[in-house]
């Protein structure tokens, strides 16, 4: 796209003597050579011939000499201004190329979606036919099953295509971002560019590319539904899938993508107060709210009216819920002596339905350090054991991560706190910062307990949330700052800061991030408020 002056100067040197051209001459074979080199070659030949050092043919030297290369002569007269490239130039140029590719993909989705879907499915049909060609009679039944499944998928995609709403929004998005890309490209074509301007435009371009990635995911989900079909080549072993199988890439996670626009312009969605009582923390369940007030757990509506409540004789440490029908309550009962000194603590996990009817309850014999939930499981990190126990929402223990004969597995959890579980990964952060003030995060495999990789975030944070694109959302309530970090670079162990925003979190407590992307907190110990961070 751009040429450095050094590259231009390298083309203005004689290929024989490797010095700058002096009266460059064009040889019959099309090559150019300076007059001094022509004279040196002709001096050794009495027939006034020169042997070309490039094509190895003999060329007669005209009486008036070879023709002068006017183009090279005029180019040598130019005094080009040296093009300055700041250190951020290459990264910015690569970012613009990535944005250009994103715009092209959105344009392809909008303008040629029917052909793209049909061509994609036709390619899969061809792959299936190639693999079944030699066994067509014996394997015809399996082939028909695959093609029927693919035809149904194609039909559903085409129906989804016809039902796309607000297509003009994507067309407008494509036009606006194309203009921005053209502006950035024109700026980079200038002979002198300012480092500070490039950095500012890079920040804008990062947000632009971030939003385009989100819109590509949304557009894919609108067209292809929750899954994207591909074809898996068959294995050598003949079984029921020896013709291959249709793989569906899960696109349903797009509802778990942090919305950069919503966060950048975030405002408090709702303020709720319950009878002037001191509220420890709250979260939403469908159209209702679950509120913890002391040792009481209440279900209220959006008008602060009581629906149902339950009182405990112990301290409530943690409350969460899934999106189906279960609420998890972690509570702690302290045993005291007569002189009011604590003897021991008993930790209990209780699961209730949305009407606060008890479903299951178990006792934990060790101190619970952290409890984290996702839609399918409950993860309990116990103190001193360096392990994480995994339960179903029926409180059936299914595995313990870190409990192994390998000495390094428990080390993964030592001095680290479990913060989030996303799909097949657990995210743990170190309790304290290192010498440079960075907070390290470890990513551990949920299936085998192995350390996958680790990275650091150069900020102090309290709330830690991972979206579907492996981007980290961290909130520092002390300084009222929200930061979004990109998917960590495995080579550098660093997650690049994408966005930083100040939030009004003064006099707030009871922070809680729900599964549907709501960031809850209590202001002045009375007012329930939340921000909405997810796409939907």
DARAMO-V224961 format. One record per pair of residues at least 24 apart in sequence whose ideal C-beta (glycine too) atoms are under 8 Angstrom apart, sorted by the first residue. I is the first residue (numbers start at 1). J is the second residue. D is the distance in whole Angstrom. If there is no record, write none. Layout:
<<I;J;D> <I;J;D>>
This chain:
<<1;93;7> <2;83;7> <2;85;8> <2;93;8> <2;188;7> <2;189;7> <3;83;8> <4;83;6> <4;85;7> <5;80;6> <5;82;5> <5;83;6> <8;80;7> <12;72;7> <12;75;6> <12;76;6> <15;54;7> <16;53;6> <20;76;7> <21;69;8> <21;72;5> <21;73;8> <21;76;6> <23;68;7> <23;73;8> <24;68;7> <24;69;4> <24;72;4> <24;73;7> <25;65;7> <25;66;4> <25;67;7> <25;68;6> <25;69;7> <26;66;6> <26;67;5> <26;68;8> <26;69;5> <27;52;6> <27;54;8> <27;59;6> <27;66;6> <28;59;5> <29;54;7> <29;55;4> <29;57;7> <29;59;7> <31;55;7> <32;69;5> <32;72;6> <35;65;8> <38;65;8> <38;66;6> <81;191;5> <83;191;6> <84;191;8> <84;192;6> <84;193;7> <85;193;8> <86;193;7> <86;194;8> <86;195;4> <86;198;6> <87;195;7> <88;195;7> <88;198;5> <88;199;6> <88;202;6> <89;188;7> <89;193;7> <89;198;7> <91;202;7> <92;184;8> <92;188;7> <92;198;6> <92;201;7> <92;202;5> <92;205;7> <93;188;7> <95;202;7> <95;205;5> <95;206;7> <95;209;6> <96;181;6> <96;184;5> <96;185;6> <96;188;8> <96;205;7> <98;209;6> <99;177;7> <99;181;6> <99;205;6> <99;208;6> <99;209;5> <99;212;6> <100;181;6> <102;209;6> <102;212;4> <102;213;7> <102;216;6> <103;174;6> <103;177;6> <103;178;6> <103;181;7> <103;212;7> <105;216;6> <106;170;6> <106;173;7> <106;174;5> <106;212;7> <106;215;6> <106;216;6> <106;219;6> <107;174;6> <109;170;8> <109;216;8> <109;219;5> <109;220;7> <109;223;7> <110;167;7> <110;170;6> <110;171;6> <110;174;7> <110;219;8> <113;161;5> <113;223;6> <114;158;7> <114;161;6> <117;154;6> <117;157;5> <117;158;7> <117;161;7> <117;223;7> <118;154;7> <120;229;8> <121;150;6> <121;153;8> <121;154;5> <121;229;7> <123;231;8> <124;150;6> <124;229;7> <124;230;7> <124;231;4> <124;246;8> <125;150;7> <127;231;5> <127;233;8> <127;244;7> <128;231;7> <128;243;7> <128;244;7> <131;233;7> <131;234;6> <131;243;6> <131;244;6> <132;243;6> <139;242;8> <139;243;6> <142;240;7> <142;242;8> <142;243;5> <143;243;6> <146;243;6> <146;244;7> <146;245;8> <146;246;6> <149;246;6> <150;229;7> <150;246;6> <153;227;8> <153;229;5> <153;246;7> <156;225;6> <157;223;6> <157;224;6> <157;225;7> <160;222;6> <160;223;6> <160;224;7> <160;225;6> <161;223;6> <164;222;5> <164;223;7> <170;215;7> <170;219;6> <173;215;6> <177;208;6> <177;212;6> <180;204;8> <180;205;8> <180;208;6> <206;498;6> <207;260;6> <207;264;7> <207;498;7> <207;499;7> <210;260;5> <210;498;6> <210;499;8> <211;260;5> <211;261;6> <213;469;7> <214;257;6> <214;259;7> <214;260;7> <214;535;7> <217;251;7> <217;254;4> <217;257;6> <217;468;8> <217;469;8> <218;254;6> <218;535;7> <220;251;6> <220;254;7> <221;251;5> <221;252;7> <221;254;5> <224;251;6> <225;251;7> <226;250;7> <226;251;6> <226;252;4> <227;251;6> <227;252;8> <253;423;8> <253;468;4> <254;468;7> <254;535;7> <255;468;8> <255;534;7> <255;535;6> <255;536;5> <256;467;6> <256;468;4> <256;517;7> <256;534;6> <256;535;8> <257;467;5> <257;468;5> <257;469;6> <257;534;7> <257;535;5> <258;465;8> <258;467;4> <258;469;8> <258;471;6> <258;473;6> <258;484;7> <258;517;7> <258;533;6> <258;534;6> <258;535;8> <259;533;7> <259;534;6> <259;535;5> <260;484;7> <260;498;8> <260;499;7> <262;532;6> <262;533;7> <262;534;8> <262;535;8> <263;473;8> <263;482;7> <263;484;7> <263;499;7> <263;501;6> <263;531;8> <263;533;6> <264;499;7> <264;501;6> <266;482;8> <266;501;7> <266;503;7> <266;531;5> <266;532;8> <266;533;7> <267;531;8> <268;504;8> <268;529;5> <268;530;7> <268;531;6> <269;518;8> <269;529;8> <269;530;6> <269;531;7> <269;532;5> <270;302;7> <270;528;8> <270;529;7> <270;530;7> <271;523;8> <271;527;5> <271;528;7> <271;529;5> <272;302;7> <272;304;6> <272;527;7> <272;528;4> <272;529;8> <273;304;6> <273;526;6> <273;527;5> <273;528;7> <274;298;7> <274;300;6> <274;304;5> <274;526;8> <274;528;7> <275;304;7> <276;526;7> <277;526;7> <278;525;5> <278;526;7> <279;510;7> <279;522;5> <279;525;7> <279;526;6> <279;528;6> <280;316;7> <280;509;8> <280;510;5> <280;522;7> <281;319;7> <281;509;8> <281;510;3> <281;511;7> <281;512;5> <281;520;7> <281;521;8> <281;522;6> <282;510;7> <282;512;8> <282;520;6> <282;522;7> <282;528;5> <283;319;7> <283;320;8> <283;321;7> <283;512;5> <283;514;5> <283;518;7> <283;520;5> <284;514;7> <284;516;8> <284;518;6> <284;520;8> <284;530;7> <285;321;6> <285;327;7> <285;354;6> <286;354;8> <288;354;8> <289;528;7> <290;319;6> <290;321;7> <290;327;7> <291;528;7> <292;316;5> <292;319;6> <292;510;8> <297;329;7> <297;356;7> <299;354;8> <299;355;8> <299;356;6> <308;355;6> <308;356;5> <309;356;7> <310;352;7> <310;356;5> <314;346;8> <314;348;7> <317;368;7> <317;371;8> <318;371;5> <320;371;7> <320;373;4> <321;354;8> <321;373;8> <321;514;8> <321;515;8> <322;373;7> <322;374;8> <322;375;5> <322;376;8> <322;393;6> <322;515;7> <323;375;6> <323;515;6> <323;516;7> <324;375;8> <324;393;8> <325;353;5> <325;354;6> <326;351;5> <326;352;7> <326;353;7> <326;354;8> <326;359;7> <326;393;5> <327;351;7> <327;352;5> <327;353;7> <327;354;7> <327;356;7> <328;371;8> <328;373;6> <328;378;6> <328;393;7> <330;368;6> <330;371;5> <332;368;8> <349;378;7> <349;380;7> <349;391;7> <349;395;6> <351;393;6> <351;394;7> <351;395;6> <359;394;8> <360;394;6> <360;395;4> <361;395;7> <362;395;5> <369;417;7> <369;418;8> <370;417;5> <370;418;5> <370;419;8> <372;418;5> <372;419;7> <372;420;6> <372;421;6> <373;421;8> <373;515;8> <374;421;5> <374;422;8> <374;515;7> <375;515;6> <377;421;7> <379;418;6> <379;421;6> <379;426;7> <381;413;7> <381;417;7> <381;418;4> <385;410;8> <386;410;4> <386;411;7> <386;412;8> <386;413;4> <386;414;5> <387;413;7> <388;413;7> <388;418;6> <388;426;7> <390;446;8> <401;426;7> <401;444;7> <401;446;7> <401;449;5> <402;449;6> <404;449;7> <408;451;8> <409;449;5> <409;450;8> <412;442;6> <412;444;6> <412;449;7> <412;451;5> <413;444;8> <416;442;6> <419;464;4> <420;464;6> <420;465;6> <420;466;5> <421;446;7> <422;466;4> <422;468;8> <422;470;8> <425;452;7> <427;464;7> <427;466;6> <429;461;8> <429;464;6> <433;460;7> <441;472;7> <441;488;8> <453;488;7> <453;490;5> <453;493;8> <454;493;6> <455;488;4> <455;489;7> <455;490;8> <455;493;5> <455;494;6> <455;495;5> <456;493;6> <456;494;6> <456;495;8> <457;483;8> <457;485;6> <457;495;6> <458;494;8> <458;497;8> <459;483;6> <462;511;6> <463;511;5> <463;513;6> <463;519;7> <465;513;5> <465;517;8> <465;519;8> <465;533;7> <467;517;8> <467;534;7> <471;498;7> <473;533;6> <475;503;7> <475;505;8> <475;511;7> <475;519;7> <477;505;5> <477;508;6> <477;511;6> <477;521;8> <480;504;6> <480;505;4> <480;506;6> <503;531;7>>
